[in-house]
Amino acid sequence: MGAPKKADWRAERRKRAWKLKEEGWQQKDIAIALGVSEGAVSQWLKRGREGGVEALNAHPPKGMTPRLTTEQKRQIPELLAKGAEAYGFRGDVWTASRVSEVIRRTFGVRYHRDHVGKLIREAGWSRQKPVERASQRDEEAIKQWYEERWPQIKKTVRAKVPTEQQRPSALRGKRARTGACDENESA
């Protein structure tokens, strides 16, 4: 992966400052020529004196140490190839939560399910979705529900929530907003 491209030109600028100093340029002239502060040039030259030209190269930030070793990451596809049912899960579909649990059981390392997706992609796998629907699914009953019951539910919801114009003028005020009503208004 390496350093981002932005760091590459900065490393070249530091090396250029080093070369100009070797050619006999003064520190303030190097700063002006490169468009940086004298303090920056001073730090670069100190780094160069202490670590040589290599110390002027871009060094990507270290970041957090990975919880899994490279070898453990390599084992993830083998673990997934066994299938989810081999680990006691119902159904042979891998979800991020399941993969996270298998990693915890196998390596003793906890990963949040949102981060597991990155590990799965690194292993060359992708998210899985069930190919089949539930075996107890009754398509005819679902169709009948949508045709008969859903229109009734839809209509009743509209009928129970009148628009502002449909409400009696007495209910448009404070009582309507607070939900309060008189004894004779409750029907």
C-alpha positions in Angstrom: 0.0 0.0 0.0 2.7 2.5 1.0 2.4 6.2 1.6 -0.2 8.3 -0.1 0.8 10.2 -3.2 0.6 13.5 -1.3 3.5 12.3 0.9 5.6 11.4 -2.2 6.1 15.0 -3.4 6.8 16.1 0.2 9.6 13.6 0.4 11.0 14.8 -2.9 10.9 18.4 -1.5 12.8 17.3 1.6 15.4 15.6 -0.6 15.7 18.7 -2.8 16.4 20.7 0.4 19.1 18.3 1.3 20.7 18.5 -2.2 20.6 22.3 -2.1 22.3 22.3 1.3 25.0 20.0 -0.1 25.5 22.5 -3.0 26.2 25.2 -0.4 22.9 27.0 -0.3 22.0 28.8 3.0 19.1 27.6 5.0 17.0 30.8 4.5 17.5 30.6 0.7 16.4 27.0 0.6 13.3 27.9 2.5 12.5 30.7 0.1 13.2 28.5 -3.0 11.0 25.7 -1.7 8.2 27.9 -0.3 8.5 26.6 3.3 9.6 28.0 6.6 13.2 28.1 7.8 12.2 25.9 10.7 10.9 23.2 8.4 14.2 23.2 6.5 16.1 23.1 9.7 14.1 20.0 10.8 14.7 18.3 7.5 18.4 18.9 7.5 18.7 17.6 11.1 16.8 14.5 10.1 19.1 14.0 7.1 22.2 14.5 9.3 21.0 11.9 11.9 19.5 9.3 9.5 20.9 10.0 6.1 18.9 10.7 3.0 16.7 7.7 3.7 15.3 9.5 6.8 13.8 12.1 4.4 11.6 9.5 2.7 7.9 9.4 3.5 6.9 7.1 6.3 3.3 6.2 6.5 1.7 6.4 9.9 2.1 3.3 11.9 -1.5 2.9 13.0 -2.9 0.4 15.3 -1.3 -3.1 15.4 -3.7 -5.6 13.7 -5.5 -7.9 16.1 -5.1 -10.9 13.8 -1.7 -11.9 12.4 -1.2 -12.4 8.7 -1.3 -16.2 9.2 -4.6 -15.9 11.1 -6.1 -13.8 8.3 -5.0 -16.4 5.8 -6.9 -19.1 7.8 -10.2 -17.2 7.5 -11.2 -18.7 4.1 -10.5 -22.2 5.4 -12.8 -21.5 8.4 -15.5 -20.1 6.2 -15.2 -23.0 3.7 -16.3 -25.4 6.5 -19.7 -23.8 6.4 -21.7 -21.9 9.1 -23.5 -25.1 10.2 -20.1 -26.6 11.2 -19.9 -23.9 13.9 -23.4 -24.6 15.2 -25.3 -21.9 13.3 -28.7 -22.7 11.7 -28.5 -22.4 8.0 -25.3 -22.3 5.9 -25.2 -18.5 5.3 -22.3 -16.4 6.6 -23.3 -13.1 8.1 -20.8 -10.6 9.6 -22.0 -11.4 13.1 -21.4 -15.1 12.5 -17.9 -14.6 11.1 -17.2 -12.3 14.0 -18.2 -15.1 16.4 -16.1 -17.7 14.6 -13.1 -15.4 14.8 -13.7 -14.9 18.5 -14.0 -18.7 19.1 -11.0 -19.6 17.0 -8.5 -16.9 17.7 -9.8 -15.3 20.9 -10.0 -11.9 19.1 -13.1 -9.8 19.1 -14.1 -7.8 16.0 -17.2 -5.7 15.6 -19.4 -7.1 12.9 -19.1 -3.9 10.9 -15.3 -4.4 10.6 -15.6 -8.1 9.7 -16.7 -7.1 6.2 -13.2 -5.7 5.5 -11.7 -9.0 6.7 -14.0 -11.0 4.5 -13.2 -8.9 1.4 -9.5 -9.3 2.2 -10.0 -13.0 2.3 -11.6 -12.9 -1.2 -15.2 -13.6 0.0 -18.2 -11.4 -0.3 -21.4 -10.9 1.6 -24.0 -13.6 1.3 -27.7 -13.4 0.9 -30.0 -16.4 1.2 -30.8 -17.9 -2.3 -34.1 -19.3 -1.2 -36.9 -17.9 0.8 -38.2 -19.5 3.9 -39.5 -23.0 3.3 -42.7 -22.3 5.3 -43.5 -19.3 3.1 -47.0 -19.6 1.6 -47.1 -17.5 -1.6 -50.9 -17.9 -2.0 -51.6 -16.7 1.6 -49.4 -13.7 1.0 -51.1 -12.8 -2.2 -54.5 -13.1 -0.6 -53.4 -10.9 2.3 -52.2 -8.2 0.0 -55.4 -8.3 -2.0 -57.9 -8.5 0.8 -56.5 -7.4 4.2 -54.0 -4.7 3.1 -56.6 -2.4 1.4 -58.7 -2.6 4.6 -55.7 -1.7 6.8 -54.7 1.1 4.4 -58.2 2.6 4.4 -58.7 2.4 8.2 -55.4 4.2 8.8 -56.6 7.1 6.6 -60.0 7.2 8.1 -58.7 7.4 11.7 -56.4 10.3 10.9 -58.5 13.2 9.6 -56.8 16.1 7.9 -56.7 19.6 9.5 -59.7 20.7 7.4 -61.8 17.6 8.5 -61.3 18.3 12.2 -64.0 20.3 14.0 -62.8 23.9 14.6 -62.8 23.4 18.4 -60.3 20.6 18.1 -57.8 22.6 15.9 -56.6 24.6 18.9 -54.6 23.6 22.0 -56.7 20.6 23.0 -56.0 18.9 19.7 -52.2 19.3 20.1 -52.2 18.1 23.7 -54.7 15.2 23.1 -57.1 16.6 25.7 -60.9 16.5 25.1 -64.1 17.3 26.9 -66.3 14.5 28.3 -69.0 15.2 25.8 -66.5 15.2 22.9 -65.2 11.6 23.6 -67.3 9.3 21.5 
